[in-house]
Amino acid sequence: MCIRDSNGASSQNGSGLRDLAGNTFASQIALPFQLSPTEPGTPMDQSPLALITRPGYPCAKAGIDINAGNQGRCAGGKADDDLLPLGQLETDKPIIVRFSLNMDPQTIVPGITLTVERQTDTGQWEEIATSEYTLTTEPRSLTITPLVPWETGSLYRYTLNAANDDNSVIKSTAGLPLQTVLLTQGKWDATHRTEGGTALVNYFTGIEKKTATYLPLRNLPAADANADLDYTKGLEAGSQTGESVANAVGLASNGVESLNPPQQDSLVVDAEIGCEVGQSCREDKFIYLTAMLDTFVAGTPDDQGRVPVEISPSVLATTSSDVWVKIDTALLDAFASIGLADTGIEANESISTGPLMMRIRYPRDEKGNVKPLTGFLYTNEQGQFTFELSLDVYLDAPYLNPSIGPAELDHNLRSYPIQDLGGDRLTLRGPVTFLQDGRIQIQLLNVERVPIDVEVRGDITLNSNNVSGICSLVPNLCNPIINLLGLNADTVIHLEIPQGKLSLTYLSPTTQQ
């Protein structure tokens, strides 16, 4: 029995509980527990994401070329992003998709919003009959289990429909479509957060059975418990005094530089995370993660005694952060004081990053061939069972718009590789704990600082829409003055993830073969 009160809830064994022999359960102890605080219900302002697609990668794709052995790149990414390899799936293993939000099972309909197909000998695609597999849906996942094994060497594909079509799209329980296009070379506004996208298609070939233990992991506990990619301070359980918490990324600012030295100085003279420059807000320097991870424990220990763990690359989504910039407004204030131009720009301006996307990439060998992403389990010198993982990661900020007033600016946080200071990968390490109920907890921290140099550049152009005063009437007179004075906002903002401030805590809900 579950009893709720203002302080949380507790579970209590009822007096009628008996074992198979008819004996009454003697203990009447109440076991208190409390769920992570968050906004109630499934979010109405954020579409669900596919965080895990096994096999394959959880994004809509562009430039698919199965004859060349790849399924293109994530739609909206850069033209030189990594090509995604064709997936592989053992003959008896299920297709598994795990979502960020609770899904409406009535919208997951084989043959309409979900299709599974095989390629015929003539190269055509034929839909696999629903009698050849079972579909199981849970609040945040779907599983397609083959009743007829996948044929070794044959090519298959499965499609999740996410088009903005009321009749044939997978939706959350809030009625929002599955969001499959995660990236853009432009700058999205908040309206995109409730949109869907193009169909999410993953291609794979059947392979022989492998000896491995499948271990699905969830990032728990999560401050952004309702996964709306917005952190509600004072309600959700984030950092309170600047301390690190599970599944969060701490950010720091290390100053700014002009992108055009020594010819021109930028109007941006400093930056801070979470609050104005000079203020203290240690608890506001974090973004919070929504993520899952699929792992496979297999193979024999290497010559160092480490047990390899294969990882399926996936997507991590984060909440937004505010970057505050300090601006030298001396000339702008002078222009306003004589009625020439009033830009409305303040000495301190806040820029919201919007939700961020972190894409785990497939590693490659010296010849560019994809190889398994592998971490290692081992016992460290202190006797602690430890997991270590080195990742290639892209960072994207599709909602970041750094423009301020008449400064129309762009940024470089698109397919931005984040990696250890002085290194070429992101290294995470931490303890592995076996809980009393049989679950496994893995706590990972970044072992080195991770620099993130945000380049912001563009033009300052005055017109009647962005200034008042004389320049709004005769902008062709004023803009040459702007250029002559060398006024610009071209800046690199030096951010970093300090050592130990990227915190990932993974919890295994079950252990499956």
Steps between C-alpha positions, in 0.01 A plus 500: 500500500626849415414789732555861388539803725650848477849364563497234229373144513560167667437139414353269760432128491131430555383251760356274231833429333583126512762268356421192286462287812234735638718658770422865580779748437598614848669835433284813493794740457433811292777572250513873422603626158469818298489558125715768342303828501395628159212646303211249489400314184658460159631836371284696258791717380755235400459220248640157589842395375626154412806468724587140408433312178641150495624437241583832336524864601214706650460778244338557162764469231608661174726377223436129556713271281449139601702379201800677648431344840368808679167655590599861453530765769262646757268737315579865562863433588809614315580362156827355635349332807587136554321253275289262706564129439233244426383335821536135592261281695534140611250267339286455814539842662226765512490850359482737799415870500513700822339843526550807717130533589196280555354399167141443393487127413194559284721694257754218458324304228678240283463576132398862564730680742748214530622274221758221480625400154750265337683550172422235239745339260393753237581795724137585574363552849217288634322553827534219751164363610403568859465123546881479481564716809344620822477866596521591869458856620585645838464864607845596368597217267392267224635154427465304174583134564542278193299178493681414178874566550672777303692333220876519525635738235157631398427873511206639699367836598247631749325836486353720772265754346541848645353723228264772620196298399223436751413163349834328463750621757635359826411733788556554869211470743480880477422467128831637371677329206827311528780749432755346266682799348726614782740730317501809282754724329264786578358615833174352622258684725298332773217401264715222356500324835149367441558396138568153362715453193564255220478125546768341717633205300770256609654238272662183635626160399438174682808344661580179685437475873764639734572414860421821681291637785277788397493765772268798436583803714302809597641829624350504850443694717413788267441861605297556184271218609221573251753533213356824366857632448422790734632518854257651751707651778341463841296200390728249330790347691803668345809648658422708809834661587720421201560137594508244220192282466432189296440541128601862479769699323663789682618790284750779566606810309867582446458841340468622142721607211442692181495288185673783313797610710688729495313695230168511680377449853168336565224680684472185713752530782410214737258213556353292780277195534166531680519863615650839421878540500615568854205332669510167682266220390684170540176299494401646161800375304358157415307340219311176561497188284232276353663183367518122487776260400507146363798284594611147422736319736690238304842375412798392704718729709785670318867472598440758774217296649232744383160369388378670178150651491358594161294821486230593250547867396201711599373855557503697825273805529547777756315788656584859408752733661527879506825657385530859621726732301639833616500761224702819465213741434697827518466587130145363482400714797661805336302438180178476703574816701517717186197337338704330230412139580350323798563125465348402832806287577578479872840463664396146602304279262382142545516244217314170541668196349173309469507120528831348391563171320802279565550225243725207584694413183619170360880463544712426197835335438797651316338420164170661590313175553239487775597294802305411815475766769650325800542585866673289761417359842793447736608519862710809569799527733273578795300181444198683359316338209516771232365581155694716254386626164648727234251662266485707183213747550336769288337794679219695329303806611212512249301757703789737575452847351773737624362804314453813712323810372650606164776239530388206281731222621560131444701235688717192450325251730404264220666158495750649745736227629531506878813336635752505782735797523798407283336176388282379216228315693281545808609266780260396777577283801329394819394228743263211435270403787288187531181595685326267744206450264731372225519812290826658392588868543779664302617850596723675248687832511717673241866451594627819330376851433296529179541836320209632289593806296179663381568719197241770439523715190283708270411856400369805679254662261270782607151531354157625597411164655782481754584860603327826567633849435650658189659174386160334473415760233830511311677168567716542189662794675558323831621157394821635341572669837458163674749345257740791529508477878556124477203413719445125497394214723726231349606314812621165628350418839724254684280255684602173657373199687728489805657173603243276668204721408359279223316249713322198354327246723365193325266250660409161360126429536557134413761262371395324181655236279 
